[in-house]
Amino acid sequence: MKMDKLLLTPAEAAQVLSISRSKLYELIGQGRLDTVLIDSCRRVPKQALDKFVGHLQHQEAKRER
């Protein structure tokens, strides 16, 4: 049985978004991308990526009006 990951490492999240790891940390620092900490390990919830991309799409749609 294949199980999808719920939490991604910053490197994995950057790869999914097709951006650099430093850009991902910039987005996190700006509060534009939610993360969680497990002890000292930062992880990006899959839902946070979906929310971020949805927000980008919404912003783009507003600009096109």
All heavy atoms as TSV, in Angstrom:
chain	resi	resn	atom	element	x	y	z
A	1	MET	N	N	0.838	-1.177	0.000
A	1	MET	CA	C	0.000	0.000	0.000
A	1	MET	C	C	0.889	1.250	0.000
A	1	MET	O	O	1.766	1.391	0.839
A	1	MET	CB	C	-0.905	-0.020	1.234
A	1	MET	CG	C	-1.646	1.264	1.432
A	1	MET	SD	S	-2.979	1.221	2.647
A	1	MET	CE	C	-2.154	0.967	4.172
A	2	LYS	N	N	0.652	2.135	-0.979
A	2	LYS	CA	C	1.420	3.374	-1.068
A	2	LYS	C	C	0.767	4.436	-0.199
A	2	LYS	O	O	-0.437	4.641	-0.239
A	2	LYS	CB	C	1.469	3.858	-2.507
A	2	LYS	CG	C	2.340	5.077	-2.689
A	2	LYS	CD	C	2.424	5.465	-4.157
A	2	LYS	CE	C	3.401	6.583	-4.353
A	2	LYS	NZ	N	2.831	7.893	-4.268
A	3	MET	N	N	1.586	5.134	0.581
A	3	MET	CA	C	1.077	6.165	1.463
A	3	MET	C	C	1.719	7.492	1.100
A	3	MET	O	O	2.945	7.595	1.034
A	3	MET	CB	C	1.395	5.797	2.914
A	3	MET	CG	C	0.702	6.593	3.919
A	3	MET	SD	S	0.997	5.785	5.514
A	3	MET	CE	C	-0.219	6.571	6.474
A	4	ASP	N	N	0.888	8.511	0.805
A	4	ASP	CA	C	1.415	9.838	0.492
A	4	ASP	C	C	1.960	10.489	1.751
A	4	ASP	O	O	1.407	10.330	2.834
A	4	ASP	CB	C	0.319	10.725	-0.100
A	4	ASP	CG	C	-0.094	10.292	-1.489
A	4	ASP	OD1	O	0.732	9.688	-2.200
A	4	ASP	OD2	O	-1.244	10.565	-1.866
A	5	LYS	N	N	3.022	11.259	1.590
A	5	LYS	CA	C	3.604	11.986	2.715
A	5	LYS	C	C	2.684	13.137	3.119
A	5	LYS	O	O	2.150	13.841	2.252
A	5	LYS	CB	C	4.964	12.565	2.334
A	5	LYS	CG	C	6.051	11.558	2.199
A	5	LYS	CD	C	7.358	12.271	1.941
A	5	LYS	CE	C	8.511	11.312	1.939
A	5	LYS	NZ	N	9.797	12.033	1.840
A	6	LEU	N	N	2.523	13.339	4.400
A	6	LEU	CA	C	1.758	14.476	4.911
A	6	LEU	C	C	2.666	15.669	5.166
A	6	LEU	O	O	2.242	16.821	5.076
A	6	LEU	CB	C	1.041	14.097	6.208
A	6	LEU	CG	C	0.007	12.989	6.105
A	6	LEU	CD1	C	-0.549	12.665	7.487
A	6	LEU	CD2	C	-1.109	13.389	5.169
A	7	LEU	N	N	3.916	15.393	5.513
A	7	LEU	CA	C	4.897	16.431	5.803
A	7	LEU	C	C	6.105	16.253	4.900
A	7	LEU	O	O	6.589	15.130	4.713
A	7	LEU	CB	C	5.352	16.353	7.265
A	7	LEU	CG	C	4.277	16.561	8.319
A	7	LEU	CD1	C	4.846	16.267	9.710
A	7	LEU	CD2	C	3.732	17.970	8.254
A	8	LEU	N	N	6.588	17.353	4.366
A	8	LEU	CA	C	7.750	17.322	3.481
A	8	LEU	C	C	8.903	18.090	4.104
A	8	LEU	O	O	8.696	19.074	4.820
A	8	LEU	CB	C	7.403	17.973	2.134
A	8	LEU	CG	C	6.217	17.380	1.380
A	8	LEU	CD1	C	5.896	18.237	0.168
A	8	LEU	CD2	C	6.510	15.966	0.961
A	9	THR	N	N	10.106	17.667	3.798
A	9	THR	CA	C	11.270	18.445	4.206
A	9	THR	C	C	11.287	19.720	3.369
A	9	THR	O	O	10.660	19.789	2.298
A	9	THR	CB	C	12.570	17.667	3.959
A	9	THR	OG1	O	12.743	17.502	2.548
A	9	THR	CG2	C	12.599	16.336	4.683
A	10	PRO	N	N	11.998	20.755	3.814
A	10	PRO	CA	C	12.096	21.959	2.999
A	10	PRO	C	C	12.631	21.672	1.586
A	10	PRO	O	O	12.125	22.233	0.609
A	10	PRO	CB	C	13.043	22.853	3.792
A	10	PRO	CG	C	12.784	22.447	5.212
A	10	PRO	CD	C	12.590	20.954	5.144
A	11	ALA	N	N	13.596	20.783	1.472
A	11	ALA	CA	C	14.130	20.443	0.146
A	11	ALA	C	C	13.061	19.794	-0.727
A	11	ALA	O	O	12.944	20.114	-1.915
A	11	ALA	CB	C	15.345	19.530	0.286
A	12	GLU	N	N	12.283	18.890	-0.149
A	12	GLU	CA	C	11.209	18.239	-0.901
A	12	GLU	C	C	10.137	19.248	-1.312
A	12	GLU	O	O	9.649	19.223	-2.443
A	12	GLU	CB	C	10.569	17.127	-0.072
A	12	GLU	CG	C	11.462	15.926	0.154
A	12	GLU	CD	C	10.908	14.956	1.174
A	12	GLU	OE1	O	10.154	15.364	2.078
A	12	GLU	OE2	O	11.250	13.759	1.056
A	13	ALA	N	N	9.770	20.131	-0.380
A	13	ALA	CA	C	8.749	21.141	-0.676
A	13	ALA	C	C	9.221	22.075	-1.785
A	13	ALA	O	O	8.460	22.425	-2.685
A	13	ALA	CB	C	8.403	21.926	0.582
A	14	ALA	N	N	10.482	22.476	-1.741
A	14	ALA	CA	C	11.034	23.345	-2.785
A	14	ALA	C	C	10.986	22.633	-4.134
A	14	ALA	O	O	10.632	23.238	-5.148
A	14	ALA	CB	C	12.470	23.736	-2.433
A	15	GLN	N	N	11.309	21.365	-4.141
A	15	GLN	CA	C	11.282	20.592	-5.379
A	15	GLN	C	C	9.854	20.501	-5.924
A	15	GLN	O	O	9.636	20.675	-7.125
A	15	GLN	CB	C	11.853	19.196	-5.140
A	15	GLN	CG	C	11.965	18.377	-6.397
A	15	GLN	CD	C	12.617	17.026	-6.143
A	15	GLN	OE1	O	12.837	16.623	-5.000
A	15	GLN	NE2	N	12.938	16.326	-7.212
A	16	VAL	N	N	8.878	20.271	-5.056
A	16	VAL	CA	C	7.482	20.182	-5.477
A	16	VAL	C	C	7.024	21.510	-6.098
A	16	VAL	O	O	6.308	21.522	-7.100
A	16	VAL	CB	C	6.576	19.799	-4.281
A	16	VAL	CG1	C	5.108	20.002	-4.603
A	16	VAL	CG2	C	6.828	18.359	-3.876
A	17	LEU	N	N	7.465	22.637	-5.515
A	17	LEU	CA	C	7.087	23.957	-6.026
A	17	LEU	C	C	7.970	24.430	-7.182
A	17	LEU	O	O	7.724	25.492	-7.757
A	17	LEU	CB	C	7.140	24.993	-4.892
A	17	LEU	CG	C	6.110	24.830	-3.787
A	17	LEU	CD1	C	6.383	25.837	-2.670
A	17	LEU	CD2	C	4.686	24.985	-4.323
A	18	SER	N	N	8.999	23.674	-7.493
A	18	SER	CA	C	9.969	24.033	-8.550
A	18	SER	C	C	10.639	25.377	-8.259
A	18	SER	O	O	10.773	26.231	-9.144
A	18	SER	CB	C	9.293	24.067	-9.927
A	18	SER	OG	O	8.780	22.798	-10.255
A	19	ILE	N	N	11.049	25.542	-7.006
A	19	ILE	CA	C	11.782	26.737	-6.595
A	19	ILE	C	C	13.019	26.288	-5.825
A	19	ILE	O	O	13.146	25.115	-5.453
A	19	ILE	CB	C	10.927	27.686	-5.726
A	19	ILE	CG1	C	10.462	26.981	-4.438
A	19	ILE	CG2	C	9.739	28.223	-6.512
A	19	ILE	CD1	C	9.716	27.881	-3.465
A	20	SER	N	N	13.925	27.226	-5.564
A	20	SER	CA	C	15.114	26.885	-4.798
A	20	SER	C	C	14.770	26.760	-3.316
A	20	SER	O	O	13.760	27.276	-2.849
A	20	SER	CB	C	16.195	27.958	-4.980
A	20	SER	OG	O	15.779	29.170	-4.367
A	21	ARG	N	N	15.638	26.096	-2.609
A	21	ARG	CA	C	15.439	25.957	-1.169
A	21	ARG	C	C	15.512	27.316	-0.478
A	21	ARG	O	O	14.765	27.588	0.458
A	21	ARG	CB	C	16.493	25.006	-0.600
A	21	ARG	CG	C	15.982	24.150	0.521
A	21	ARG	CD	C	16.997	23.113	0.895
A	21	ARG	NE	N	18.265	23.738	1.245
A	21	ARG	CZ	C	19.000	23.393	2.280
A	21	ARG	NH1	N	18.623	22.414	3.047
A	21	ARG	NH2	N	20.118	23.996	2.535
A	22	SER	N	N	16.405	28.185	-0.956
A	22	SER	CA	C	16.510	29.514	-0.346
A	22	SER	C	C	15.232	30.326	-0.577
A	22	SER	O	O	14.792	31.062	0.312
A	22	SER	CB	C	17.740	30.265	-0.850
A	22	SER	OG	O	17.688	30.451	-2.238
A	23	LYS	N	N	14.617	30.190	-1.749
A	23	LYS	CA	C	13.351	30.878	-2.013
A	23	LYS	C	C	12.258	30.329	-1.088
A	23	LYS	O	O	11.430	31.087	-0.573
A	23	LYS	CB	C	12.944	30.716	-3.479
A	23	LYS	CG	C	11.653	31.410	-3.844
A	23	LYS	CD	C	11.785	32.914	-3.667
A	23	LYS	CE	C	10.541	33.641	-4.140
A	23	LYS	NZ	N	10.658	35.089	-3.934
A	24	LEU	N	N	12.263	29.025	-0.855
A	24	LEU	CA	C	11.300	28.428	0.053
A	24	LEU	C	C	11.456	29.012	1.455
A	24	LEU	O	O	10.472	29.402	2.085
A	24	LEU	CB	C	11.463	26.905	0.103
A	24	LEU	CG	C	10.426	26.238	0.997
A	24	LEU	CD1	C	9.236	25.796	0.170
A	24	LEU	CD2	C	11.017	25.102	1.765
A	25	TYR	N	N	12.688	29.113	1.939
A	25	TYR	CA	C	12.919	29.689	3.263
A	25	TYR	C	C	12.519	31.164	3.300
A	25	TYR	O	O	12.057	31.660	4.329
A	25	TYR	CB	C	14.371	29.501	3.699
A	25	TYR	CG	C	14.627	28.134	4.284
A	25	TYR	CD1	C	15.394	27.195	3.609
A	25	TYR	CD2	C	14.092	27.773	5.517
A	25	TYR	CE1	C	15.625	25.935	4.146
A	25	TYR	CE2	C	14.310	26.517	6.062
A	25	TYR	CZ	C	15.078	25.613	5.372
A	25	TYR	OH	O	15.287	24.370	5.913
A	26	GLU	N	N	12.678	31.860	2.200
A	26	GLU	CA	C	12.229	33.253	2.115
A	26	GLU	C	C	10.707	33.327	2.294
A	26	GLU	O	O	10.202	34.165	3.038
A	26	GLU	CB	C	12.638	33.836	0.758
A	26	GLU	CG	C	12.303	35.284	0.575
A	26	GLU	CD	C	12.722	35.785	-0.803
A	26	GLU	OE1	O	13.819	35.421	-1.277
A	26	GLU	OE2	O	11.941	36.541	-1.415
A	27	LEU	N	N	9.985	32.451	1.610
A	27	LEU	CA	C	8.518	32.410	1.726
A	27	LEU	C	C	8.093	32.070	3.156
A	27	LEU	O	O	7.140	32.654	3.684
A	27	LEU	CB	C	7.931	31.387	0.753
A	27	LEU	CG	C	8.092	31.694	-0.730
A	27	LEU	CD1	C	7.664	30.503	-1.571
A	27	LEU	CD2	C	7.306	32.935	-1.109
A	28	ILE	N	N	8.813	31.153	3.786
A	28	ILE	CA	C	8.525	30.797	5.172
A	28	ILE	C	C	8.764	32.003	6.077
A	28	ILE	O	O	7.933	32.336	6.923
A	28	ILE	CB	C	9.378	29.585	5.619
A	28	ILE	CG1	C	8.952	28.330	4.856
A	28	ILE	CG2	C	9.278	29.374	7.128
A	28	ILE	CD1	C	9.913	27.151	5.005
A	29	GLY	N	N	9.883	32.680	5.881
A	29	GLY	CA	C	10.222	33.854	6.679
A	29	GLY	C	C	9.225	34.991	6.533
A	29	GLY	O	O	8.979	35.752	7.475
A	30	GLN	N	N	8.630	35.102	5.348
A	30	GLN	CA	C	7.626	36.131	5.086
A	30	GLN	C	C	6.248	35.740	5.614
A	30	GLN	O	O	5.314	36.520	5.536
A	30	GLN	CB	C	7.515	36.397	3.577
A	30	GLN	CG	C	8.740	37.013	2.967
A	30	GLN	CD	C	8.684	37.029	1.440
A	30	GLN	OE1	O	7.847	36.381	0.812
A	30	GLN	NE2	N	9.601	37.771	0.847
A	31	GLY	N	N	6.133	34.524	6.120
A	31	GLY	CA	C	4.849	34.046	6.624
A	31	GLY	C	C	3.884	33.639	5.521
A	31	GLY	O	O	2.689	33.490	5.761
A	32	ARG	N	N	4.394	33.449	4.325
A	32	ARG	CA	C	3.541	33.088	3.190
A	32	ARG	C	C	3.345	31.584	3.053
A	32	ARG	O	O	2.469	31.135	2.315
A	32	ARG	CB	C	4.130	33.654	1.894
A	32	ARG	CG	C	4.148	35.175	1.898
A	32	ARG	CD	C	4.794	35.751	0.664
A	32	ARG	NE	N	4.089	35.348	-0.537
A	32	ARG	CZ	C	4.603	35.464	-1.752
A	32	ARG	NH1	N	5.816	35.953	-1.925
A	32	ARG	NH2	N	3.912	35.087	-2.810
A	33	LEU	N	N	4.152	30.804	3.769
A	33	LEU	CA	C	4.060	29.350	3.699
A	33	LEU	C	C	4.148	28.791	5.115
A	33	LEU	O	O	5.112	29.062	5.838
A	33	LEU	CB	C	5.199	28.781	2.837
A	33	LEU	CG	C	5.176	27.301	2.544
A	33	LEU	CD1	C	3.923	26.892	1.770
A	33	LEU	CD2	C	6.411	26.902	1.761
A	34	ASP	N	N	3.121	28.067	5.507
A	34	ASP	CA	C	3.065	27.502	6.859
A	34	ASP	C	C	3.977	26.288	6.992
A	34	ASP	O	O	4.137	25.508	6.043
A	34	ASP	CB	C	1.635	27.071	7.196
A	34	ASP	CG	C	0.668	28.242	7.252
A	34	ASP	OD1	O	1.112	29.363	7.575
A	34	ASP	OD2	O	-0.520	28.036	6.971
A	35	THR	N	N	4.562	26.157	8.174
A	35	THR	CA	C	5.404	25.007	8.485
A	35	THR	C	C	5.086	24.536	9.901
A	35	THR	O	O	4.406	25.221	10.660
A	35	THR	CB	C	6.899	25.358	8.404
A	35	THR	OG1	O	7.204	26.342	9.392
A	35	THR	CG2	C	7.297	25.849	7.027
A	36	VAL	N	N	5.608	23.381	10.228
A	36	VAL	CA	C	5.527	22.861	11.598
A	36	VAL	C	C	6.928	22.432	12.020
A	36	VAL	O	O	7.780	22.139	11.178
A	36	VAL	CB	C	4.552	21.664	11.712
A	36	VAL	CG1	C	3.132	22.088	11.398
A	36	VAL	CG2	C	4.977	20.504	10.834
A	37	LEU	N	N	7.141	22.439	13.320
A	37	LEU	CA	C	8.403	21.949	13.869
A	37	LEU	C	C	8.144	20.659	14.636
A	37	LEU	O	O	7.197	20.583	15.426
A	37	LEU	CB	C	9.020	22.970	14.821
A	37	LEU	CG	C	9.786	24.122	14.199
A	37	LEU	CD1	C	10.226	25.099	15.276
A	37	LEU	CD2	C	10.980	23.636	13.412
A	38	ILE	N	N	8.962	19.670	14.381
A	38	ILE	CA	C	8.978	18.445	15.168
A	38	ILE	C	C	10.358	18.417	15.804
A	38	ILE	O	O	11.354	18.188	15.110
A	38	ILE	CB	C	8.720	17.198	14.298
A	38	ILE	CG1	C	7.373	17.300	13.600
A	38	ILE	CG2	C	8.814	15.946	15.156
A	38	ILE	CD1	C	7.099	16.192	12.606
A	39	ASP	N	N	10.392	18.755	17.078
A	39	ASP	CA	C	11.651	19.021	17.773
A	39	ASP	C	C	12.366	20.134	17.011
A	39	ASP	O	O	11.832	21.218	16.892
A	39	ASP	CB	C	12.489	17.757	17.940
A	39	ASP	CG	C	11.812	16.732	18.852
A	39	ASP	OD1	O	11.131	17.164	19.814
A	39	ASP	OD2	O	11.955	15.524	18.608
A	40	SER	N	N	13.515	19.865	16.431
A	40	SER	CA	C	14.209	20.919	15.684
A	40	SER	C	C	14.081	20.741	14.174
A	40	SER	O	O	14.742	21.443	13.404
A	40	SER	CB	C	15.689	20.938	16.072
A	40	SER	OG	O	16.287	19.708	15.713
A	41	CYS	N	N	13.234	19.825	13.744
A	41	CYS	CA	C	13.057	19.545	12.320
A	41	CYS	C	C	11.880	20.326	11.750
A	41	CYS	O	O	10.741	20.146	12.178
A	41	CYS	CB	C	12.815	18.051	12.086
A	41	CYS	SG	S	14.165	17.014	12.622
A	42	ARG	N	N	12.146	21.195	10.789
A	42	ARG	CA	C	11.092	21.965	10.132
A	42	ARG	C	C	10.511	21.126	9.003
A	42	ARG	O	O	11.245	20.540	8.216
A	42	ARG	CB	C	11.643	23.270	9.575
A	42	ARG	CG	C	10.555	24.127	8.956
A	42	ARG	CD	C	10.927	25.573	8.827
A	42	ARG	NE	N	11.393	26.200	10.038
A	42	ARG	CZ	C	10.610	26.697	11.000
A	42	ARG	NH1	N	9.309	26.599	10.903
A	42	ARG	NH2	N	11.133	27.280	12.045
A	43	ARG	N	N	9.202	21.091	8.941
A	43	ARG	CA	C	8.512	20.352	7.895
A	43	ARG	C	C	7.392	21.213	7.324
A	43	ARG	O	O	6.834	22.068	8.003
A	43	ARG	CB	C	7.915	19.041	8.429
A	43	ARG	CG	C	8.953	18.035	8.895
A	43	ARG	CD	C	9.808	17.540	7.725
A	43	ARG	NE	N	10.797	16.558	8.114
A	43	ARG	CZ	C	12.084	16.833	8.294
A	43	ARG	NH1	N	12.536	18.052	8.145
A	43	ARG	NH2	N	12.925	15.869	8.629
A	44	VAL	N	N	7.091	20.979	6.053
A	44	VAL	CA	C	6.037	21.711	5.359
A	44	VAL	C	C	4.871	20.753	5.128
A	44	VAL	O	O	5.027	19.754	4.424
A	44	VAL	CB	C	6.540	22.273	4.010
A	44	VAL	CG1	C	5.444	23.071	3.317
A	44	VAL	CG2	C	7.794	23.121	4.207
A	45	PRO	N	N	3.707	21.047	5.731
A	45	PRO	CA	C	2.551	20.186	5.490
A	45	PRO	C	C	2.120	20.248	4.026
A	45	PRO	O	O	2.155	21.326	3.402
A	45	PRO	CB	C	1.457	20.776	6.389
A	45	PRO	CG	C	2.184	21.594	7.402
A	45	PRO	CD	C	3.414	22.089	6.707
A	46	LYS	N	N	1.738	19.123	3.477
A	46	LYS	CA	C	1.267	19.078	2.093
A	46	LYS	C	C	0.124	20.075	1.890
A	46	LYS	O	O	0.062	20.760	0.875
A	46	LYS	CB	C	0.822	17.664	1.740
A	46	LYS	CG	C	0.345	17.516	0.313
A	46	LYS	CD	C	-0.200	16.122	0.067
A	46	LYS	CE	C	-0.821	16.001	-1.295
A	46	LYS	NZ	N	-1.886	16.932	-1.581
A	47	GLN	N	N	-0.754	20.191	2.871
A	47	GLN	CA	C	-1.878	21.126	2.772
A	47	GLN	C	C	-1.405	22.567	2.654
A	47	GLN	O	O	-2.060	23.381	2.002
A	47	GLN	CB	C	-2.796	20.992	3.985
A	47	GLN	CG	C	-3.549	19.683	4.026
A	47	GLN	CD	C	-4.338	19.540	5.312
A	47	GLN	OE1	O	-3.969	20.087	6.342
A	47	GLN	NE2	N	-5.438	18.806	5.247
A	48	ALA	N	N	-0.263	22.899	3.275
A	48	ALA	CA	C	0.268	24.255	3.189
A	48	ALA	C	C	0.689	24.582	1.758
A	48	ALA	O	O	0.526	25.712	1.296
A	48	ALA	CB	C	1.443	24.433	4.145
A	49	LEU	N	N	1.218	23.579	1.051
A	49	LEU	CA	C	1.594	23.792	-0.349
A	49	LEU	C	C	0.354	24.023	-1.206
A	49	LEU	O	O	0.335	24.926	-2.057
A	49	LEU	CB	C	2.382	22.591	-0.887
A	49	LEU	CG	C	3.720	22.304	-0.213
A	49	LEU	CD1	C	4.350	21.060	-0.818
A	49	LEU	CD2	C	4.654	23.479	-0.319
A	50	ASP	N	N	-0.688	23.223	-0.971
A	50	ASP	CA	C	-1.943	23.395	-1.712
A	50	ASP	C	C	-2.531	24.784	-1.457
A	50	ASP	O	O	-2.982	25.463	-2.386
A	50	ASP	CB	C	-2.957	22.317	-1.317
A	50	ASP	CG	C	-2.514	20.916	-1.712
A	50	ASP	OD1	O	-1.720	20.780	-2.665
A	50	ASP	OD2	O	-2.952	19.962	-1.053
A	51	LYS	N	N	-2.510	25.214	-0.205
A	51	LYS	CA	C	-3.048	26.529	0.171
A	51	LYS	C	C	-2.240	27.650	-0.492
A	51	LYS	O	O	-2.798	28.603	-1.018
A	51	LYS	CB	C	-3.008	26.669	1.697
A	51	LYS	CG	C	-3.519	27.976	2.223
A	51	LYS	CD	C	-3.424	27.999	3.753
A	51	LYS	CE	C	-3.687	29.383	4.301
A	51	LYS	NZ	N	-3.479	29.438	5.763
A	52	PHE	N	N	-0.919	27.517	-0.476
A	52	PHE	CA	C	-0.046	28.527	-1.067
A	52	PHE	C	C	-0.297	28.660	-2.563
A	52	PHE	O	O	-0.450	29.764	-3.082
A	52	PHE	CB	C	1.425	28.166	-0.794
A	52	PHE	CG	C	2.402	29.084	-1.459
A	52	PHE	CD1	C	2.592	30.371	-1.004
A	52	PHE	CD2	C	3.128	28.662	-2.555
A	52	PHE	CE1	C	3.484	31.236	-1.619
A	52	PHE	CE2	C	4.034	29.507	-3.181
A	52	PHE	CZ	C	4.207	30.798	-2.714
A	53	VAL	N	N	-0.361	27.540	-3.263
A	53	VAL	CA	C	-0.595	27.575	-4.714
A	53	VAL	C	C	-1.993	28.125	-5.008
A	53	VAL	O	O	-2.168	28.928	-5.930
A	53	VAL	CB	C	-0.398	26.174	-5.345
A	53	VAL	CG1	C	-0.830	26.163	-6.799
A	53	VAL	CG2	C	1.059	25.758	-5.221
A	54	GLY	N	N	-2.981	27.745	-4.224
A	54	GLY	CA	C	-4.329	28.287	-4.394
A	54	GLY	C	C	-4.347	29.795	-4.229
A	54	GLY	O	O	-5.023	30.511	-4.980
A	55	HIS	N	N	-3.589	30.284	-3.254
A	55	HIS	CA	C	-3.505	31.736	-3.037
A	55	HIS	C	C	-2.865	32.423	-4.243
A	55	HIS	O	O	-3.322	33.482	-4.678
A	55	HIS	CB	C	-2.714	32.025	-1.761
A	55	HIS	CG	C	-2.569	33.470	-1.456
A	55	HIS	ND1	N	-3.611	34.243	-0.999
A	55	HIS	CD2	C	-1.515	34.304	-1.573
A	55	HIS	CE1	C	-3.191	35.484	-0.837
A	55	HIS	NE2	N	-1.918	35.544	-1.182
A	56	LEU	N	N	-1.820	31.826	-4.786
A	56	LEU	CA	C	-1.174	32.390	-5.974
A	56	LEU	C	C	-2.147	32.440	-7.157
A	56	LEU	O	O	-2.192	33.441	-7.892
A	56	LEU	CB	C	0.064	31.568	-6.361
A	56	LEU	CG	C	1.253	31.614	-5.417
A	56	LEU	CD1	C	2.325	30.656	-5.905
A	56	LEU	CD2	C	1.799	33.022	-5.286
A	57	GLN	N	N	-2.917	31.380	-7.326
A	57	GLN	CA	C	-3.890	31.340	-8.423
A	57	GLN	C	C	-4.964	32.401	-8.233
A	57	GLN	O	O	-5.372	33.056	-9.195
A	57	GLN	CB	C	-4.525	29.952	-8.515
A	57	GLN	CG	C	-3.571	28.902	-8.997
A	57	GLN	CD	C	-4.145	27.503	-8.916
A	57	GLN	OE1	O	-4.894	27.170	-8.003
A	57	GLN	NE2	N	-3.779	26.666	-9.883
A	58	HIS	N	N	-5.412	32.582	-7.005
A	58	HIS	CA	C	-6.427	33.595	-6.703
A	58	HIS	C	C	-5.890	34.999	-7.001
A	58	HIS	O	O	-6.578	35.820	-7.598
A	58	HIS	CB	C	-6.856	33.480	-5.244
A	58	HIS	CG	C	-7.862	34.481	-4.828
A	58	HIS	ND1	N	-9.183	34.407	-5.232
A	58	HIS	CD2	C	-7.759	35.590	-4.058
A	58	HIS	CE1	C	-9.843	35.440	-4.734
A	58	HIS	NE2	N	-9.006	36.169	-4.012
A	59	GLN	N	N	-4.650	35.251	-6.606
A	59	GLN	CA	C	-4.022	36.558	-6.867
A	59	GLN	C	C	-3.896	36.812	-8.376
A	59	GLN	O	O	-4.152	37.909	-8.839
A	59	GLN	CB	C	-2.637	36.615	-6.214
A	59	GLN	CG	C	-2.683	36.546	-4.727
A	59	GLN	CD	C	-2.169	37.818	-4.102
A	59	GLN	OE1	O	-1.463	38.575	-4.724
A	59	GLN	NE2	N	-2.538	38.038	-2.869
A	60	GLU	N	N	-3.521	35.785	-9.106
A	60	GLU	CA	C	-3.386	35.918	-10.560
A	60	GLU	C	C	-4.738	36.210	-11.201
A	60	GLU	O	O	-4.841	37.046	-12.096
A	60	GLU	CB	C	-2.785	34.636	-11.143
A	60	GLU	CG	C	-2.475	34.708	-12.618
A	60	GLU	CD	C	-1.368	35.666	-12.971
A	60	GLU	OE1	O	-0.511	35.939	-12.102
A	60	GLU	OE2	O	-1.344	36.158	-14.109
A	61	ALA	N	N	-5.775	35.533	-10.753
A	61	ALA	CA	C	-7.113	35.758	-11.288
A	61	ALA	C	C	-7.578	37.190	-11.017
A	61	ALA	O	O	-8.219	37.812	-11.866
A	61	ALA	CB	C	-8.090	34.752	-10.699
A	62	LYS	N	N	-7.242	37.720	-9.847
A	62	LYS	CA	C	-7.616	39.097	-9.507
A	62	LYS	C	C	-6.910	40.090	-10.429
A	62	LYS	O	O	-7.507	41.090	-10.836
A	62	LYS	CB	C	-7.258	39.402	-8.048
A	62	LYS	CG	C	-8.247	38.830	-7.049
A	62	LYS	CD	C	-7.811	39.027	-5.622
A	62	LYS	CE	C	-7.742	40.480	-5.218
A	62	LYS	NZ	N	-7.454	40.652	-3.785
A	63	ARG	N	N	-5.649	39.818	-10.766
A	63	ARG	CA	C	-4.881	40.711	-11.645
A	63	ARG	C	C	-5.444	40.713	-13.070
A	63	ARG	O	O	-5.357	41.699	-13.773
A	63	ARG	CB	C	-3.426	40.297	-11.683
A	63	ARG	CG	C	-2.618	40.844	-10.550
A	63	ARG	CD	C	-1.150	40.651	-10.815
A	63	ARG	NE	N	-0.767	39.252	-10.643
A	63	ARG	CZ	C	-0.115	38.785	-9.590
A	63	ARG	NH1	N	0.242	39.593	-8.635
A	63	ARG	NH2	N	0.179	37.520	-9.498
A	64	GLU	N	N	-5.998	39.575	-13.489
A	64	GLU	CA	C	-6.498	39.459	-14.850
A	64	GLU	C	C	-7.844	40.160	-15.043
A	64	GLU	O	O	-8.258	40.376	-16.156
A	64	GLU	CB	C	-6.625	37.980	-15.237
A	64	GLU	CG	C	-5.273	37.309	-15.396
A	64	GLU	CD	C	-5.388	35.832	-15.691
A	64	GLU	OE1	O	-6.523	35.299	-15.713
A	64	GLU	OE2	O	-4.342	35.197	-15.898
A	65	ARG	N	N	-8.513	40.499	-13.971
A	65	ARG	CA	C	-9.824	41.150	-14.083
A	65	ARG	C	C	-9.713	42.561	-14.498
A	65	ARG	O	O	-8.915	43.321	-14.460
A	65	ARG	CB	C	-10.561	41.088	-12.744
A	65	ARG	CG	C	-10.968	39.684	-12.413
A	65	ARG	CD	C	-11.763	39.661	-11.142
A	65	ARG	NE	N	-11.873	38.287	-10.697
A	65	ARG	CZ	C	-12.078	37.924	-9.456
A	65	ARG	NH1	N	-12.207	38.811	-8.515
A	65	ARG	NH2	N	-12.175	36.673	-9.147
